[in-house]
Amino acid sequence: MLMKGMYPCIPGWHCDDFWRPDGKQPDLENVEKDAPQKHYIVVLGDVSMTEFLTKDIRLPTPAYIQQVQGSDEPVYAYYDRAIEYREAKTLFVESNKIYSFGPLAFHRGSPATKNGFRTFIRVTRSNHREPKNETRYQSNVYVNGRTSW
């Protein structure tokens, strides 16, 4: 159940289900060879739709970001700002339609446009985790459009 303006997930551009060898930063540079994966999602309801980039954009590598920034800032915080700055082309998914995407598909949750229910289902095929059959009941919501990750 969302109320208008609430986010169903942490806001910001990101990719899904990355291996984090150091426990902190996702290993975006080695994903294709180390953890091939495919995601399938469906959103039920029309109050908050997932938004995807529709065209590839050039972004610096996480190693470069860490070198230039000289800090432990999460790479997704940097990417979120960079994608917003570029005003990239995007697409909102449609309710009740199944979408598939790869590990480097940047996307984000959007704020609820009205009060209502939203169900988000994601199935992931990969080789970097033990198989799980789990249902996560997320009951937290976010009310701020910006995050520090």
C-alpha positions in Angstrom: 0.0 0.0 0.0 1.5 3.3 -1.1 0.3 6.8 -0.6 0.8 9.5 -3.2 4.5 10.6 -3.2 5.9 7.5 -1.5 8.6 5.4 -3.1 8.3 1.6 -2.9 12.1 1.2 -3.0 15.2 3.3 -2.3 15.0 6.1 -5.0 17.8 6.4 -7.5 19.2 4.9 -10.6 20.7 1.4 -10.0 21.2 -2.1 -11.4 19.8 -5.3 -9.8 21.4 -8.1 -7.9 25.1 -7.4 -8.1 27.8 -9.4 -6.4 29.6 -7.3 -3.9 32.9 -8.9 -3.3 34.0 -6.3 -0.7 30.5 -6.2 0.9 30.1 -2.5 -0.1 30.4 -1.6 -3.8 28.8 -3.7 -6.6 31.3 -5.2 -9.0 29.9 -3.6 -12.2 33.2 -4.0 -14.1 33.3 -7.8 -14.0 29.6 -8.6 -14.1 29.4 -10.2 -17.6 32.2 -12.7 -17.0 31.7 -13.3 -13.3 28.0 -13.3 -12.8 25.9 -13.6 -16.0 22.3 -13.0 -15.2 18.9 -12.3 -16.6 16.0 -10.6 -14.7 12.3 -10.8 -15.3 9.9 -8.4 -13.7 6.3 -7.6 -13.6 4.6 -4.7 -11.8 0.9 -5.2 -10.7 -1.0 -2.0 -10.1 -0.6 1.4 -11.6 0.4 3.6 -8.6 4.2 3.4 -9.0 5.9 2.1 -12.1 9.6 1.2 -12.6 11.5 3.5 -15.0 14.3 2.2 -17.3 16.9 3.9 -19.4 16.1 3.2 -23.1 19.4 4.1 -24.6 23.0 3.2 -23.4 25.0 6.1 -22.0 28.7 6.3 -21.3 29.5 6.3 -17.6 32.9 6.0 -15.9 33.9 2.8 -14.2 33.5 2.3 -10.5 37.4 2.2 -10.2 37.7 5.5 -11.9 35.0 7.0 -9.7 36.8 5.9 -6.6 40.1 7.2 -7.9 38.7 10.6 -8.8 36.3 11.1 -5.9 38.9 9.8 -3.4 36.2 8.6 -1.1 34.0 5.6 -0.4 30.9 7.2 -1.9 28.6 4.5 -3.2 28.9 4.3 -7.0 25.1 4.3 -7.4 25.0 7.8 -5.8 27.4 9.0 -8.4 25.6 7.2 -11.2 22.2 8.6 -10.1 23.6 12.2 -10.3 25.3 11.5 -13.7 22.2 10.0 -15.3 20.0 12.9 -14.0 22.6 15.4 -15.4 22.4 13.8 -18.8 18.6 13.9 -19.0 18.6 10.4 -20.5 15.7 8.9 -22.4 13.6 6.6 -20.3 10.5 4.3 -20.4 8.1 3.4 -17.6 7.0 -0.2 -17.6 3.3 -1.0 -18.1 1.3 -2.8 -15.4 0.7 -6.6 -15.9 3.4 -6.9 -18.6 6.5 -9.0 -18.2 9.9 -7.4 -18.9 13.3 -9.0 -19.2 16.6 -7.2 -18.8 20.3 -7.8 -18.2 22.6 -6.9 -15.3 23.6 -3.5 -16.6 20.1 -2.1 -17.2 19.8 1.0 -15.1 16.4 1.6 -13.7 14.6 3.2 -10.7 11.4 3.1 -8.7 9.1 6.1 -9.1 7.0 7.8 -6.5 3.4 6.8 -6.2 1.1 9.0 -8.3 -1.9 8.2 -6.1 -2.9 6.1 -3.2 -3.1 2.3 -3.9 -1.5 -1.1 -4.0 1.6 -2.1 -5.9 3.1 -5.6 -6.3 6.6 -6.0 -7.8 7.8 -9.5 -8.8 11.3 -10.1 -9.9 12.8 -13.5 -11.0 16.5 -13.7 -11.5 18.6 -16.4 -13.3 22.3 -16.2 -12.4 25.3 -18.3 -11.5 26.7 -16.3 -8.6 24.3 -17.2 -5.8 22.8 -20.4 -4.4 19.2 -20.8 -5.7 16.5 -19.4 -3.3 12.8 -19.6 -3.4 11.9 -16.8 -1.1 9.1 -14.3 -0.9 10.2 -11.0 0.7 7.5 -8.9 2.1 8.8 -5.4 2.0 6.8 -3.1 4.2 9.0 0.0 4.3 8.5 2.9 2.0 10.6 6.0 1.3 9.4 9.6 1.1 12.4 11.5 -0.1 13.4 11.6 -3.8 17.1 11.7 -3.1 19.3 9.3 -1.2 22.8 8.8 -0.1 22.6 5.1 -0.8 
